[in-house]
Amino acid sequence: AATVDQARRRVAVTLVNRGEHPGQVRLRLRDGALTGPARLRCLTGTGKPVQAEGITGVEESDLATGTVDPGGGELVLDLPDRSFTLVEADIAAS
């Protein structure tokens, strides 16, 4: 899913990899170009069961953060298996 701010100067994209293997994605805008650095937050499950009061089957998770520069106005990302990633970046008019 993707959303932009009212001025169309910033975009937020959520990416989900439900697979058991890492996967690569390419983000490119139809109108405009991504400018950097883009901020990334990636949540992955560790597979370690934890005790959560009243909820069964809950696992631990890890949160990784970072930035990446969109070369040529697009991003190429390697998503870990079983992950949820938030990408936030500025938009340059084309």
N, C-alpha and C positions, 0 to 999 in steps of 0.2 A: 504494500500500500504506500502511497505517496501523498504528501500534502505540501502546499506552498503557503507562505505568509500572504497577507492581503496585498502587499506591494509587489509580490512576485519576485522578491530578491533573495529568498531563502527557501530551501526545500528540505523536507525530512522524509526519509524512505525507510520502511521497515522490511526486512528480509528474513524469511524463515527457511532453514534447511532441515526438513524432517527426516532426511535420509541418514543411512548408517555410514555414509562416506562423505568426505569433504567435496565441495563443488565450487566452481568458479562462476562469477556473474560479472556482467559488464553493465554499468549504469551510464546512460547517455540521455540527454534531454532533446526532445524534438525541437523546441523553441528556446534557445539560449544555450549556455554552456556552464558546466560546474566550474567553480573557481575554488582555490584552496586557501588554507588546508581544510579538508573535510574532517569532521569529527566522527569517530566511530565508537560505538559501545556494543560489545558482543557478549551475550549471555549464553553459557553452555552448561549442560548437566554433567556432573562428575560421575554419576552412576552410583554414588554412595548413599544408601538409604539413611534417612535421619528420622528422629522422633518428632513429629509435629502434632501437637495436641488436637485430637479430633479429626485428623486427616491421615488417611493411610496412603502408602505408595509415594510419598514425597521424597525427592532426592535433593542432595546438595547441588548448588550451582556455583559457577565461577563467572565473574564479570571482568572482562578485559576492555581497556579503553586505549585510544590512540588517535593519531591523525594521519592522513595520507593526502598527498597533493594530486589533484586530478590532472594528469598529463593529457594535453590536447582537449581539455574540456570534458573528459569522461573518467570514470573510475573502473578499475578492474580489481575485484576483490575475491579472495579465496575464503569461502565460508566453511567453518568447521562443521563436522557432522552434528546433528541434533542441536542446532543453534538458532538464536534469535538475535538479529543485528539491527541496530539503529544507525543510520547514516544521516548526518546533517551537514549541509554545504550551502555556500552562497551561489547565487545565479548571476551570470554576466549576460547581458542582452546580446543577441546575435545579429 
